[in-house]
Amino acid sequence: QRWDLQPAATGGGGRSDAQAVQTTVLSKRWIDLWRSMPAINLNIKEFECRSPAPGQYEKTRWGKMENFTTNLLMRHRAPRLDAFRLNTGSIRVDWRRDVDRWIRRAIEYCPVKLHIRLPVRLGVPYQLPKPFSCHLKRLVLLLRSECPVLEDLELWRCREFSGLHSDTLKKLYVYDCSGGAADKLVIRAPSLASLSLSLPIHGACGYRNGVLLYTEKFLAEAWISMGYNQLSRRGGAILLGSLFNVTSLELISFSAMAILHEEFDKSPVFDNLRTLSLIGCFDSKHDVNKFRALGRLLQKLPNLEKLTLKDFWEQII
């Protein structure tokens, strides 16, 4: 069973005096249970403040969250946490010192799942404190760290992201990340079973020379969504070729011309592929080369059982 510690469970705002007394009595009665909850969920949305001084709303709101969170983590008694979730929203205060202290404290409880959402415009990227958790199996954040048993990783809008290596990772979701000066993204995950990769729709991601995927086991599923002209034709061919051992594949806005690049000739046959979905990849019936690309791709799929074509041959005006 999953328990979430929400600040709303501790406050009496909006209640009558009688209700506040009842809540206080209940809090004292169950205080030991509250302190041993296996999951902590902290969200800035739960901390509202009434009629603050002009220009002090966010500072007052953060102060409430800081006070609650600090006291909660100091008094928490669970030997280990199933999950620790922290969402600061887009708060405009100096939050780094408080957040660093909270995360350090949470890591002492060896959380199995860690979910951290911090303001997008950080200035200097936030760095997780070290050493990190040796028990972590699910990570949702915009950082890279050494996690020896990590199985599930989500990366959102990471900048200067050029690669990762994990022997235990089974599920990877990469959304709107960019490589900065890096010209390719290298993913080494021998145990990977599920991959979701969404490159930015607008702007350059930096991976012009492709995404290289190294796996040892069969990849059960892959979902790839491309921004317009994000990869070179060669880069797209390299990415597609590295998915040769996948069983189910969905490509969205993938460049058909990448299939015609000579680099794709070097790719192995997709013996394991059974299900293929192509969405918005062949957008004009007047482009003969794109039609040839579809035929060329199908030649490498000897065991394909299901083919789905969506937004196929739409006339672009």
Contacts in CASP RR format, 6 or more apart in sequence:
PFRMAT RR
TARGET T0000
AUTHOR 0000-0000-0000
METHOD contacts of the structure
MODEL  1
QRWDLQPAATGGGGRSDAQAVQTTVLSKRWIDLWRSMPAINLNIKEFECR
SPAPGQYEKTRWGKMENFTTNLLMRHRAPRLDAFRLNTGSIRVDWRRDVD
RWIRRAIEYCPVKLHIRLPVRLGVPYQLPKPFSCHLKRLVLLLRSECPVL
EDLELWRCREFSGLHSDTLKKLYVYDCSGGAADKLVIRAPSLASLSLSLP
IHGACGYRNGVLLYTEKFLAEAWISMGYNQLSRRGGAILLGSLFNVTSLE
LISFSAMAILHEEFDKSPVFDNLRTLSLIGCFDSKHDVNKFRALGRLLQK
LPNLEKLTLKDFWEQII
2 38 0 8 1.000
2 39 0 8 1.000
2 82 0 8 1.000
2 83 0 8 1.000
3 37 0 8 1.000
3 38 0 8 1.000
3 39 0 8 1.000
4 37 0 8 1.000
4 39 0 8 1.000
4 40 0 8 1.000
4 41 0 8 1.000
4 85 0 8 1.000
5 34 0 8 1.000
5 37 0 8 1.000
5 39 0 8 1.000
5 40 0 8 1.000
5 41 0 8 1.000
5 42 0 8 1.000
5 72 0 8 1.000
6 41 0 8 1.000
6 43 0 8 1.000
6 46 0 8 1.000
7 42 0 8 1.000
7 46 0 8 1.000
7 47 0 8 1.000
7 64 0 8 1.000
7 65 0 8 1.000
7 68 0 8 1.000
8 46 0 8 1.000
9 34 0 8 1.000
10 27 0 8 1.000
10 68 0 8 1.000
11 23 0 8 1.000
12 19 0 8 1.000
12 20 0 8 1.000
12 23 0 8 1.000
13 20 0 8 1.000
15 23 0 8 1.000
27 34 0 8 1.000
32 77 0 8 1.000
35 75 0 8 1.000
35 76 0 8 1.000
35 77 0 8 1.000
35 78 0 8 1.000
36 76 0 8 1.000
36 77 0 8 1.000
36 78 0 8 1.000
37 76 0 8 1.000
37 78 0 8 1.000
38 78 0 8 1.000
38 80 0 8 1.000
38 81 0 8 1.000
38 82 0 8 1.000
38 83 0 8 1.000
39 81 0 8 1.000
39 82 0 8 1.000
39 83 0 8 1.000
39 84 0 8 1.000
39 85 0 8 1.000
40 72 0 8 1.000
40 73 0 8 1.000
40 76 0 8 1.000
40 81 0 8 1.000
40 83 0 8 1.000
40 84 0 8 1.000
40 85 0 8 1.000
40 106 0 8 1.000
41 83 0 8 1.000
41 85 0 8 1.000
42 65 0 8 1.000
42 69 0 8 1.000
42 85 0 8 1.000
42 86 0 8 1.000
42 87 0 8 1.000
42 102 0 8 1.000
43 85 0 8 1.000
43 87 0 8 1.000
44 61 0 8 1.000
44 62 0 8 1.000
44 65 0 8 1.000
44 87 0 8 1.000
44 88 0 8 1.000
44 89 0 8 1.000
44 91 0 8 1.000
45 87 0 8 1.000
45 89 0 8 1.000
47 61 0 8 1.000
47 62 0 8 1.000
47 63 0 8 1.000
47 64 0 8 1.000
47 65 0 8 1.000
47 68 0 8 1.000
48 61 0 8 1.000
49 57 0 8 1.000
49 60 0 8 1.000
49 61 0 8 1.000
49 64 0 8 1.000
52 59 0 8 1.000
52 60 0 8 1.000
52 61 0 8 1.000
53 60 0 8 1.000
58 91 0 8 1.000
58 92 0 8 1.000
58 93 0 8 1.000
59 93 0 8 1.000
61 91 0 8 1.000
62 91 0 8 1.000
62 93 0 8 1.000
62 95 0 8 1.000
62 98 0 8 1.000
66 98 0 8 1.000
69 98 0 8 1.000
69 102 0 8 1.000
70 98 0 8 1.000
70 101 0 8 1.000
70 102 0 8 1.000
73 102 0 8 1.000
73 105 0 8 1.000
73 106 0 8 1.000
74 105 0 8 1.000
76 109 0 8 1.000
78 109 0 8 1.000
79 109 0 8 1.000
80 109 0 8 1.000
80 110 0 8 1.000
80 111 0 8 1.000
80 112 0 8 1.000
80 135 0 8 1.000
81 106 0 8 1.000
81 109 0 8 1.000
81 110 0 8 1.000
81 111 0 8 1.000
81 112 0 8 1.000
82 111 0 8 1.000
82 112 0 8 1.000
82 113 0 8 1.000
83 111 0 8 1.000
83 112 0 8 1.000
83 113 0 8 1.000
83 114 0 8 1.000
83 115 0 8 1.000
84 106 0 8 1.000
84 109 0 8 1.000
84 111 0 8 1.000
84 113 0 8 1.000
84 114 0 8 1.000
84 115 0 8 1.000
85 113 0 8 1.000
85 114 0 8 1.000
85 115 0 8 1.000
85 116 0 8 1.000
86 99 0 8 1.000
86 102 0 8 1.000
86 103 0 8 1.000
86 106 0 8 1.000
86 115 0 8 1.000
86 116 0 8 1.000
86 117 0 8 1.000
87 115 0 8 1.000
87 116 0 8 1.000
87 117 0 8 1.000
88 95 0 8 1.000
88 99 0 8 1.000
88 117 0 8 1.000
88 118 0 8 1.000
88 119 0 8 1.000
89 117 0 8 1.000
89 118 0 8 1.000
89 119 0 8 1.000
90 119 0 8 1.000
90 120 0 8 1.000
91 119 0 8 1.000
92 119 0 8 1.000
95 118 0 8 1.000
95 119 0 8 1.000
96 126 0 8 1.000
99 118 0 8 1.000
99 126 0 8 1.000
100 129 0 8 1.000
103 116 0 8 1.000
103 128 0 8 1.000
103 129 0 8 1.000
104 129 0 8 1.000
106 114 0 8 1.000
107 129 0 8 1.000
107 132 0 8 1.000
107 133 0 8 1.000
110 133 0 8 1.000
110 134 0 8 1.000
110 135 0 8 1.000
111 133 0 8 1.000
111 135 0 8 1.000
111 136 0 8 1.000
112 135 0 8 1.000
112 136 0 8 1.000
112 137 0 8 1.000
112 138 0 8 1.000
113 136 0 8 1.000
113 137 0 8 1.000
113 138 0 8 1.000
113 139 0 8 1.000
113 140 0 8 1.000
114 133 0 8 1.000
114 136 0 8 1.000
114 138 0 8 1.000
114 139 0 8 1.000
114 140 0 8 1.000
114 141 0 8 1.000
115 138 0 8 1.000
115 140 0 8 1.000
115 141 0 8 1.000
116 140 0 8 1.000
116 141 0 8 1.000
116 142 0 8 1.000
116 143 0 8 1.000
117 140 0 8 1.000
117 141 0 8 1.000
118 126 0 8 1.000
118 142 0 8 1.000
120 157 0 8 1.000
125 142 0 8 1.000
125 143 0 8 1.000
125 159 0 8 1.000
125 160 0 8 1.000
126 142 0 8 1.000
126 143 0 8 1.000
127 143 0 8 1.000
128 141 0 8 1.000
128 143 0 8 1.000
128 145 0 8 1.000
130 145 0 8 1.000
132 145 0 8 1.000
132 146 0 8 1.000
132 147 0 8 1.000
133 147 0 8 1.000
134 147 0 8 1.000
134 148 0 8 1.000
134 149 0 8 1.000
135 149 0 8 1.000
136 147 0 8 1.000
136 149 0 8 1.000
136 150 0 8 1.000
137 149 0 8 1.000
137 150 0 8 1.000
137 151 0 8 1.000
137 152 0 8 1.000
138 150 0 8 1.000
138 151 0 8 1.000
138 152 0 8 1.000
138 153 0 8 1.000
139 145 0 8 1.000
139 147 0 8 1.000
139 150 0 8 1.000
139 152 0 8 1.000
139 153 0 8 1.000
139 154 0 8 1.000
140 153 0 8 1.000
140 154 0 8 1.000
140 156 0 8 1.000
141 154 0 8 1.000
141 155 0 8 1.000
141 156 0 8 1.000
142 155 0 8 1.000
142 156 0 8 1.000
142 157 0 8 1.000
142 158 0 8 1.000
143 158 0 8 1.000
144 158 0 8 1.000
144 161 0 8 1.000
144 164 0 8 1.000
147 166 0 8 1.000
148 168 0 8 1.000
149 168 0 8 1.000
150 166 0 8 1.000
150 168 0 8 1.000
150 169 0 8 1.000
151 168 0 8 1.000
151 169 0 8 1.000
151 170 0 8 1.000
151 171 0 8 1.000
152 169 0 8 1.000
152 170 0 8 1.000
152 171 0 8 1.000
153 164 0 8 1.000
153 166 0 8 1.000
153 169 0 8 1.000
153 171 0 8 1.000
153 172 0 8 1.000
153 173 0 8 1.000
154 172 0 8 1.000
154 173 0 8 1.000
154 175 0 8 1.000
155 161 0 8 1.000
155 172 0 8 1.000
155 173 0 8 1.000
155 174 0 8 1.000
155 175 0 8 1.000
155 177 0 8 1.000
156 175 0 8 1.000
156 176 0 8 1.000
156 177 0 8 1.000
157 175 0 8 1.000
157 176 0 8 1.000
157 177 0 8 1.000
158 174 0 8 1.000
158 177 0 8 1.000
158 178 0 8 1.000
159 177 0 8 1.000
159 178 0 8 1.000
159 179 0 8 1.000
159 180 0 8 1.000
160 178 0 8 1.000
160 179 0 8 1.000
160 180 0 8 1.000
160 181 0 8 1.000
160 182 0 8 1.000
161 174 0 8 1.000
161 177 0 8 1.000
161 178 0 8 1.000
161 179 0 8 1.000
161 182 0 8 1.000
161 185 0 8 1.000
162 179 0 8 1.000
162 180 0 8 1.000
162 182 0 8 1.000
162 184 0 8 1.000
162 185 0 8 1.000
162 186 0 8 1.000
163 182 0 8 1.000
163 185 0 8 1.000
163 186 0 8 1.000
163 187 0 8 1.000
164 187 0 8 1.000
164 188 0 8 1.000
164 189 0 8 1.000
165 188 0 8 1.000
165 189 0 8 1.000
166 188 0 8 1.000
166 189 0 8 1.000
166 191 0 8 1.000
167 189 0 8 1.000
167 190 0 8 1.000
167 191 0 8 1.000
168 191 0 8 1.000
169 189 0 8 1.000
169 191 0 8 1.000
169 192 0 8 1.000
170 191 0 8 1.000
170 192 0 8 1.000
170 193 0 8 1.000
170 194 0 8 1.000
171 192 0 8 1.000
171 193 0 8 1.000
171 194 0 8 1.000
172 187 0 8 1.000
172 189 0 8 1.000
172 192 0 8 1.000
172 194 0 8 1.000
172 195 0 8 1.000
172 196 0 8 1.000
173 196 0 8 1.000
174 196 0 8 1.000
174 197 0 8 1.000
174 198 0 8 1.000
175 196 0 8 1.000
175 198 0 8 1.000
176 198 0 8 1.000
176 199 0 8 1.000
176 200 0 8 1.000
177 185 0 8 1.000
177 199 0 8 1.000
177 200 0 8 1.000
177 205 0 8 1.000
178 200 0 8 1.000
178 204 0 8 1.000
178 205 0 8 1.000
178 206 0 8 1.000
178 207 0 8 1.000
179 185 0 8 1.000
179 205 0 8 1.000
179 206 0 8 1.000
179 207 0 8 1.000
180 206 0 8 1.000
182 206 0 8 1.000
182 207 0 8 1.000
183 206 0 8 1.000
183 207 0 8 1.000
183 208 0 8 1.000
183 209 0 8 1.000
183 210 0 8 1.000
184 207 0 8 1.000
184 208 0 8 1.000
184 209 0 8 1.000
184 210 0 8 1.000
184 211 0 8 1.000
184 212 0 8 1.000
184 235 0 8 1.000
184 238 0 8 1.000
185 207 0 8 1.000
185 210 0 8 1.000
185 211 0 8 1.000
185 212 0 8 1.000
186 211 0 8 1.000
186 212 0 8 1.000
186 214 0 8 1.000
187 195 0 8 1.000
187 211 0 8 1.000
187 212 0 8 1.000
187 213 0 8 1.000
187 214 0 8 1.000
188 214 0 8 1.000
189 213 0 8 1.000
189 214 0 8 1.000
189 215 0 8 1.000
190 214 0 8 1.000
190 215 0 8 1.000
190 216 0 8 1.000
190 217 0 8 1.000
191 215 0 8 1.000
191 216 0 8 1.000
191 217 0 8 1.000
192 213 0 8 1.000
192 215 0 8 1.000
192 217 0 8 1.000
192 219 0 8 1.000
193 217 0 8 1.000
193 219 0 8 1.000
193 220 0 8 1.000
193 221 0 8 1.000
194 219 0 8 1.000
194 220 0 8 1.000
194 221 0 8 1.000
194 222 0 8 1.000
195 213 0 8 1.000
195 219 0 8 1.000
195 221 0 8 1.000
195 222 0 8 1.000
195 223 0 8 1.000
195 224 0 8 1.000
196 222 0 8 1.000
196 223 0 8 1.000
197 211 0 8 1.000
197 222 0 8 1.000
197 223 0 8 1.000
197 224 0 8 1.000
197 225 0 8 1.000
198 224 0 8 1.000
198 225 0 8 1.000
199 205 0 8 1.000
199 207 0 8 1.000
199 225 0 8 1.000
199 226 0 8 1.000
199 227 0 8 1.000
199 230 0 8 1.000
199 231 0 8 1.000
200 227 0 8 1.000
200 230 0 8 1.000
201 227 0 8 1.000
201 228 0 8 1.000
202 227 0 8 1.000
202 228 0 8 1.000
203 230 0 8 1.000
204 230 0 8 1.000
205 227 0 8 1.000
205 230 0 8 1.000
206 230 0 8 1.000
207 230 0 8 1.000
207 231 0 8 1.000
207 235 0 8 1.000
208 231 0 8 1.000
208 232 0 8 1.000
208 235 0 8 1.000
209 232 0 8 1.000
209 234 0 8 1.000
209 235 0 8 1.000
209 238 0 8 1.000
210 231 0 8 1.000
210 232 0 8 1.000
210 234 0 8 1.000
210 235 0 8 1.000
210 236 0 8 1.000
210 238 0 8 1.000
210 239 0 8 1.000
211 231 0 8 1.000
211 235 0 8 1.000
211 236 0 8 1.000
211 238 0 8 1.000
211 239 0 8 1.000
211 242 0 8 1.000
212 238 0 8 1.000
212 239 0 8 1.000
212 242 0 8 1.000
213 239 0 8 1.000
213 242 0 8 1.000
213 243 0 8 1.000
214 242 0 8 1.000
215 245 0 8 1.000
218 245 0 8 1.000
218 246 0 8 1.000
218 247 0 8 1.000
218 272 0 8 1.000
219 243 0 8 1.000
219 245 0 8 1.000
219 246 0 8 1.000
219 247 0 8 1.000
220 246 0 8 1.000
220 247 0 8 1.000
220 248 0 8 1.000
221 246 0 8 1.000
221 247 0 8 1.000
221 248 0 8 1.000
221 249 0 8 1.000
222 243 0 8 1.000
222 246 0 8 1.000
222 248 0 8 1.000
222 249 0 8 1.000
222 250 0 8 1.000
223 250 0 8 1.000
223 252 0 8 1.000
224 239 0 8 1.000
224 243 0 8 1.000
224 249 0 8 1.000
224 250 0 8 1.000
224 251 0 8 1.000
224 252 0 8 1.000
224 254 0 8 1.000
225 252 0 8 1.000
225 253 0 8 1.000
226 251 0 8 1.000
226 252 0 8 1.000
226 253 0 8 1.000
226 254 0 8 1.000
226 255 0 8 1.000
227 253 0 8 1.000
228 253 0 8 1.000
229 255 0 8 1.000
231 239 0 8 1.000
231 255 0 8 1.000
231 258 0 8 1.000
233 255 0 8 1.000
233 257 0 8 1.000
233 258 0 8 1.000
233 260 0 8 1.000
233 261 0 8 1.000
233 263 0 8 1.000
234 258 0 8 1.000
234 261 0 8 1.000
234 263 0 8 1.000
235 258 0 8 1.000
235 263 0 8 1.000
236 254 0 8 1.000
236 255 0 8 1.000
236 258 0 8 1.000
236 261 0 8 1.000
237 258 0 8 1.000
237 259 0 8 1.000
237 261 0 8 1.000
237 262 0 8 1.000
237 263 0 8 1.000
237 264 0 8 1.000
237 267 0 8 1.000
238 263 0 8 1.000
239 258 0 8 1.000
240 251 0 8 1.000
240 254 0 8 1.000
240 258 0 8 1.000
240 259 0 8 1.000
240 264 0 8 1.000
240 267 0 8 1.000
241 264 0 8 1.000
241 267 0 8 1.000
241 268 0 8 1.000
243 249 0 8 1.000
243 270 0 8 1.000
244 267 0 8 1.000
244 268 0 8 1.000
244 269 0 8 1.000
244 270 0 8 1.000
244 271 0 8 1.000
245 270 0 8 1.000
245 272 0 8 1.000
246 270 0 8 1.000
246 272 0 8 1.000
246 273 0 8 1.000
247 272 0 8 1.000
247 273 0 8 1.000
247 274 0 8 1.000
247 275 0 8 1.000
248 273 0 8 1.000
248 274 0 8 1.000
248 275 0 8 1.000
248 276 0 8 1.000
249 273 0 8 1.000
249 275 0 8 1.000
249 276 0 8 1.000
249 277 0 8 1.000
250 276 0 8 1.000
250 277 0 8 1.000
250 279 0 8 1.000
251 276 0 8 1.000
251 277 0 8 1.000
251 278 0 8 1.000
251 279 0 8 1.000
251 281 0 8 1.000
252 279 0 8 1.000
252 280 0 8 1.000
252 281 0 8 1.000
253 279 0 8 1.000
253 280 0 8 1.000
253 281 0 8 1.000
254 278 0 8 1.000
254 281 0 8 1.000
255 281 0 8 1.000
256 281 0 8 1.000
256 282 0 8 1.000
256 287 0 8 1.000
256 289 0 8 1.000
256 290 0 8 1.000
256 293 0 8 1.000
256 294 0 8 1.000
257 289 0 8 1.000
257 290 0 8 1.000
257 293 0 8 1.000
258 264 0 8 1.000
259 293 0 8 1.000
259 294 0 8 1.000
259 296 0 8 1.000
259 297 0 8 1.000
260 289 0 8 1.000
260 292 0 8 1.000
260 293 0 8 1.000
260 296 0 8 1.000
264 296 0 8 1.000
267 300 0 8 1.000
269 300 0 8 1.000
269 301 0 8 1.000
269 302 0 8 1.000
270 300 0 8 1.000
270 301 0 8 1.000
270 302 0 8 1.000
270 303 0 8 1.000
270 304 0 8 1.000
271 302 0 8 1.000
271 303 0 8 1.000
272 303 0 8 1.000
273 301 0 8 1.000
273 303 0 8 1.000
273 304 0 8 1.000
274 303 0 8 1.000
274 304 0 8 1.000
274 305 0 8 1.000
274 306 0 8 1.000
275 304 0 8 1.000
275 305 0 8 1.000
275 306 0 8 1.000
275 308 0 8 1.000
276 301 0 8 1.000
276 304 0 8 1.000
276 306 0 8 1.000
276 307 0 8 1.000
276 308 0 8 1.000
277 307 0 8 1.000
277 308 0 8 1.000
277 310 0 8 1.000
278 294 0 8 1.000
278 307 0 8 1.000
278 308 0 8 1.000
278 309 0 8 1.000
278 310 0 8 1.000
278 312 0 8 1.000
279 310 0 8 1.000
279 311 0 8 1.000
280 310 0 8 1.000
280 311 0 8 1.000
280 312 0 8 1.000
280 314 0 8 1.000
281 312 0 8 1.000
282 290 0 8 1.000
282 291 0 8 1.000
282 293 0 8 1.000
282 294 0 8 1.000
282 309 0 8 1.000
282 312 0 8 1.000
282 313 0 8 1.000
283 290 0 8 1.000
283 311 0 8 1.000
283 312 0 8 1.000
283 313 0 8 1.000
283 314 0 8 1.000
283 316 0 8 1.000
284 290 0 8 1.000
284 313 0 8 1.000
284 314 0 8 1.000
284 315 0 8 1.000
284 316 0 8 1.000
285 291 0 8 1.000
285 313 0 8 1.000
285 315 0 8 1.000
286 315 0 8 1.000
298 304 0 8 1.000
298 307 0 8 1.000
END
